[in-house]
Amino acid sequence: MDAKEQLAFANIIKRTIMGHSQGCFICGEPALATGSHVYPAWVIAPCIGERNKEESYKIDVNNGKVDTFFGSSNKKNNENALITDIKEHHHTLDHIFCYTCEHELGKIEGEVKKHLLCDGKENNTAGIYVLKTLDSETNYKEFLKIDSDIFLVFWFSIAFRGYIRHLINSGYSQHIMNSGEANLLRNVLFEYLYSNKIHKSRKSAEAFHFFVLAHAEASMNSNNFIAGLDVNGHNEFYLCNFILEFYTKSYPFDSSKIPYSKIVNQIDSSAKMVIISDKSWIERIYQIRKNAAHFILNASQRISEITKEDPQKMQAEYKKELDSLESENGIDLNHFELAEQRIIEKYIPKHKH
């Protein structure tokens, strides 16, 4: 490990333990880039919209809290006087990368985009992928014209940025992977960004396996969401029309429990993506969204603590307000925050929270 790599590794440890370093998470140089997307903009655009027209919701199930963000050109901005302060973009972070690493990541994202967003026979005239069948319920795409290393590095960067986001959002107190594994990812990213190859970091790359899943009925208007989750040791990233299942050496995947285990991506494998049927996709998304009842309970408890009113009374009023908003305007995650605000202001006029 040369001096620059040692600096970068030390930087990760500093950020993890002390949380005050301003060095790039990849190379250790000053992290001057701002507005870095945690996940590539084109990946999450189907969920939040184009730049400056975003509509984004940060959901904290444990505390029953939804924080809304609307881009400056979104017509919902300041609707119902809900958004009165400048808020941070939910999917960007400042000072996590230097300008060079940010630029190089962008080049990788642009290259992968050309392959992943090629869909349908009419758009596959260049033979970008071949559609194959694993079994009666599972199809997958094998990409023919993308370098397997750049495909690997792209998804490694997703997992790494998810790690950074979780680390920062938790105040450096929680991890979705241990710092040693995060550094292995960083080793691969650092070498590839500055040499366009995986050579010295090959052993680091061997520690990871992943599956990329795509919705068979995906469109730019799909009603999906963005989330990074720790699921029984491995990480799952829900990225609108894609799901990344990411496994580390500490938590390898069990092939007996994964029907598409043969479509794994790893160092030296071809680039592959599982196609999930609409039914299977909905079932999977439902498993995440089934926390709604838990969310409402926790939200009502927090409202009760603010208003000093009975928790059951606040829960009933919260549900009633949500139903009223849905009846008037249809389903909208914006209603969670708006309903909370209305109830609190009913009991504590001009309350600021």
C-alpha positions in Angstrom: 0.0 0.0 0.0 1.6 3.3 -1.1 1.5 6.6 0.7 -1.6 7.9 -1.1 -3.5 4.6 -0.3 -2.4 4.8 3.3 -3.7 8.3 3.5 -7.1 7.3 2.1 -7.5 4.4 4.4 -6.6 6.6 7.4 -9.2 9.1 6.2 -11.9 6.4 6.2 -10.9 5.4 9.8 -11.0 9.1 10.8 -14.4 9.7 9.4 -15.7 6.5 10.8 -14.4 7.0 14.4 -14.2 10.8 14.7 -16.3 12.1 11.9 -14.4 15.3 11.2 -12.1 14.6 8.3 -12.7 16.6 5.1 -10.6 14.3 2.8 -12.0 12.5 -0.2 -13.4 9.1 0.8 -11.6 7.5 -2.2 -8.2 9.1 -2.5 -7.8 11.2 0.6 -7.2 14.5 -1.2 -9.3 17.6 -0.1 -13.0 16.8 -0.7 -14.0 20.0 -2.4 -16.8 18.7 -4.6 -20.3 19.6 -3.5 -23.7 18.3 -4.5 -22.4 14.8 -5.1 -25.2 12.4 -5.9 -25.2 9.5 -3.4 -26.7 7.4 -6.3 -26.3 8.4 -10.0 -28.9 11.0 -11.0 -30.2 8.9 -14.0 -30.7 5.9 -11.7 -33.0 7.7 -9.3 -34.6 10.1 -11.8 -37.7 7.8 -12.2 -38.4 8.2 -8.5 -37.7 11.9 -7.9 -37.8 13.6 -11.3 -35.3 15.8 -13.2 -32.8 18.1 -11.6 -34.5 21.1 -9.9 -37.9 19.4 -10.3 -37.2 16.6 -7.8 -39.9 15.3 -5.4 -38.2 13.3 -2.7 -39.1 11.9 0.7 -36.8 10.7 3.4 -38.7 8.1 5.5 -37.6 7.3 9.1 -39.7 4.3 10.0 -38.3 4.0 13.6 -39.3 7.6 14.4 -42.4 7.8 12.2 -41.0 10.8 10.3 -41.2 11.8 6.6 -39.1 14.7 5.5 -40.0 16.1 2.1 -37.8 17.8 -0.5 -39.0 19.6 -3.6 -36.7 21.0 -6.2 -36.7 24.7 -6.8 -38.8 24.3 -10.0 -41.3 21.8 -8.6 -44.8 23.2 -8.5 -45.3 21.6 -5.0 -42.5 23.7 -3.6 -44.0 25.7 -0.7 -47.5 24.3 -1.5 -49.8 24.5 1.5 -46.9 26.5 3.2 -45.3 23.2 4.0 -41.8 24.0 2.7 -40.8 27.3 4.3 -37.1 26.7 4.8 -34.3 25.7 2.5 -33.8 22.0 2.9 -30.9 19.7 2.0 -31.3 17.5 -1.0 -32.0 14.0 0.2 -29.8 12.3 -2.4 -26.7 14.6 -2.5 -23.8 15.1 -0.1 -21.1 17.8 0.1 -17.4 17.2 0.6 -17.3 13.4 0.3 -15.2 13.4 -2.9 -12.5 15.5 -4.6 -13.2 16.9 -8.0 -11.1 14.3 -9.8 -12.8 11.3 -8.2 -16.2 12.9 -8.7 -15.4 13.4 -12.4 -14.1 9.9 -12.9 -17.2 8.4 -11.2 -19.3 10.4 -13.6 -17.5 9.0 -16.6 -18.2 5.4 -15.4 -21.9 6.3 -14.7 -22.2 7.6 -18.3 -20.8 4.5 -19.8 -22.9 2.1 -17.8 -26.0 4.1 -18.5 -25.8 3.4 -22.2 -26.1 -0.3 -21.5 -28.6 -0.4 -18.6 -31.1 1.9 -20.2 -31.1 0.0 -23.5 -34.4 -1.8 -23.4 -36.6 -3.6 -25.9 -35.7 -5.1 -29.3 -36.0 -1.8 -31.1 -33.3 -0.3 -28.8 -31.0 -3.3 -28.9 -30.1 -3.2 -32.6 -26.4 -2.8 -31.7 -26.6 -6.1 -29.8 -25.8 -4.5 -26.5 -27.3 -7.5 -24.6 -28.8 -10.9 -25.1 -31.9 -12.0 -23.2 -31.5 -15.5 -21.6 -33.7 -17.8 -19.6 -32.5 -19.4 -16.4 -35.8 -21.3 -15.6 -39.5 -20.9 -16.2 -39.7 -17.9 -13.9 -36.4 -16.2 -14.4 -35.0 -14.3 -17.4 -31.8 -12.3 -17.3 -29.8 -10.0 -19.6 -26.2 -10.7 -20.3 -24.5 -7.6 -21.5 -22.2 -8.2 -24.5 -20.5 -4.9 -25.1 -19.6 -3.5 -21.7 -16.3 -4.1 -20.0 -17.0 -6.4 -17.0 -14.6 -4.3 -14.8 -16.5 -1.1 -15.4 -19.8 -2.8 -14.7 -18.3 -4.2 -11.4 -16.8 -0.8 -10.4 -20.1 1.0 -11.1 -22.0 -1.3 -8.6 -19.2 -1.3 -6.2 -19.4 2.5 -6.2 -23.2 2.3 -5.4 -22.5 0.1 -2.4 -19.6 2.3 -1.3 -21.6 5.5 -1.5 -24.5 3.8 0.3 -22.0 3.0 3.1 -20.9 6.7 3.2 -24.4 8.0 3.3 -25.4 5.7 6.1 -22.3 6.5 8.0 -22.9 10.3 7.8 -26.7 10.1 8.5 -26.1 8.1 11.6 -23.5 10.5 12.9 -20.8 8.0 12.3 -22.3 5.6 14.8 -23.7 2.9 12.5 -22.4 0.9 9.6 -24.0 -1.1 6.9 -20.6 -2.9 6.4 -17.5 -2.8 8.5 -14.8 -0.3 7.7 -12.4 -3.0 6.6 -14.8 -4.1 3.9 -15.5 -0.5 3.0 -11.7 0.0 2.5 -11.6 -3.1 0.2 -14.2 -1.4 -2.0 -12.2 1.9 -1.8 -9.1 0.0 -2.9 -10.9 -1.2 -6.1 -12.4 2.2 -6.8 -9.2 4.1 -6.3 -7.2 1.9 -8.6 -9.8 1.8 -11.4 -10.5 5.6 -11.3 -6.8 6.3 -11.7 -5.7 3.5 -14.0 -8.8 2.0 -15.6 -7.9 -1.5 -14.4 -8.3 -3.8 -11.5 -4.8 -5.3 -10.9 -3.3 -4.5 -7.4 -6.8 -4.5 -5.9 -7.9 -7.7 -7.4 -7.8 -9.6 -4.1 -10.0 -6.8 -2.6 -12.5 -7.2 -5.5 -12.7 -11.0 -4.8 -14.4 -10.3 -1.4 -17.6 -9.2 -3.0 -20.5 -10.7 -5.0 -23.7 -9.0 -6.1 -26.9 -9.4 -8.0 -28.5 -6.7 -10.1 -32.3 -7.0 -10.4 -34.5 -4.9 -12.8 -38.3 -4.6 -13.0 -39.7 -6.2 -16.1 -42.4 -3.5 -16.4 -40.0 -0.6 -15.5 -40.6 2.8 -16.9 -39.5 6.4 -16.2 -42.8 6.7 -14.3 -42.5 3.6 -12.1 -43.8 4.3 -8.6 -40.8 2.8 -6.7 -38.4 4.2 -4.1 -34.8 4.7 -3.0 -33.4 2.9 0.1 -30.3 1.3 1.4 -31.0 -1.6 3.8 -29.1 -4.0 5.9 -30.9 -7.4 5.4 -29.6 -10.3 7.5 -26.0 -9.2 7.1 -26.0 -8.3 3.4 -27.0 -5.0 1.9 -29.9 -4.3 -0.5 -30.2 -1.0 -2.3 -33.6 -0.2 -3.8 -32.9 2.3 -6.7 -36.2 2.9 -8.4 -36.2 0.4 -11.2 -33.2 -1.5 -10.0 -32.3 -3.5 -6.9 -28.7 -4.2 -5.9 -28.1 -7.2 -3.6 -24.6 -6.8 -2.3 -22.7 -9.6 -0.4 -19.4 -9.4 1.4 -16.9 -12.0 2.4 -18.3 -11.7 6.0 -21.8 -12.4 4.8 -21.6 -14.6 1.6 -24.9 -15.4 -0.2 -26.6 -18.8 0.3 -27.2 -20.2 -3.1 -29.9 -22.5 -1.7 -32.0 -19.4 -0.8 -31.5 -17.4 -4.0 -33.3 -18.8 -7.0 -31.1 -16.8 -9.4 -27.8 -17.5 -7.6 -26.2 -18.6 -10.9 -26.6 -15.0 -12.2 -24.1 -13.6 -9.7 -21.7 -10.8 -10.6 -18.1 -11.0 -9.4 -14.6 -10.3 -10.6 -14.0 -11.7 -14.1 -17.7 -12.7 -14.6 -19.7 -11.3 -17.5 -22.1 -8.4 -16.7 -25.6 -9.8 -15.9 -28.9 -8.5 -14.7 -31.9 -10.5 -13.4 -35.3 -9.5 -14.8 -38.0 -9.6 -12.1 -41.6 -10.2 -13.1 -44.2 -7.5 -12.2 -45.7 -9.9 -9.6 -42.4 -10.7 -7.9 -41.5 -7.1 -7.9 -44.7 -6.0 -6.2 -44.3 -8.8 -3.6 -40.8 -7.6 -2.9 -41.7 -3.9 -2.6 -44.6 -4.9 -0.3 -42.2 -6.5 2.2 -40.5 -3.0 2.5 -43.7 -1.0 2.7 -45.5 -3.3 5.2 -43.8 -1.1 7.9 -46.6 1.5 7.3 -48.5 0.6 10.5 -45.4 0.7 12.6 -44.6 4.1 11.0 -48.0 5.6 11.9 -47.8 4.3 15.4 -44.4 6.0 16.0 -45.5 9.2 14.2 -48.5 9.4 16.5 -46.4 8.8 19.6 -44.1 11.7 18.6 -47.1 14.0 17.9 -48.4 13.1 21.4 -45.1 14.0 23.0 -45.2 17.4 21.3 -48.9 18.2 21.9 -49.1 16.5 25.4 -52.3 14.9 24.2 -53.3 11.2 24.6 -51.3 8.9 22.1 -54.4 7.0 21.0 -56.3 10.2 20.4 -53.4 11.5 18.3 -53.2 8.3 16.4 -56.9 8.5 15.5 -56.6 12.1 14.4 -53.4 11.4 12.4 -55.2 8.6 10.5 -58.2 10.8 10.0 -56.1 13.6 8.6 -54.2 11.3 6.3 -57.5 9.8 5.0 -58.9 13.3 4.4 -55.8 14.4 2.5 -55.9 11.2 0.4 -59.6 11.7 -0.3 -59.0 15.2 -1.5 -55.8 14.8 -3.4 -55.0 11.1 -3.9 -52.0 9.2 -2.5 -49.0 11.4 -1.9 -46.1 10.9 0.6 -46.2 14.6 1.1 -49.4 14.0 3.2 -47.5 12.4 6.1 -45.6 15.6 6.9 -48.6 17.9 6.1 -51.0 15.8 8.3 -48.5 16.0 11.2 -48.1 19.8 10.8 -51.9 20.4 10.8 -52.5 18.3 13.9 -49.6 20.0 15.9 -50.8 23.5 14.8 -54.3 22.6 15.9 -53.2 22.0 19.4 -50.2 24.3 19.5 -50.9 27.3 17.2 -47.8 28.7 15.3 -45.8 25.8 16.5 -42.5 25.4 14.6 -41.0 21.9 14.4 
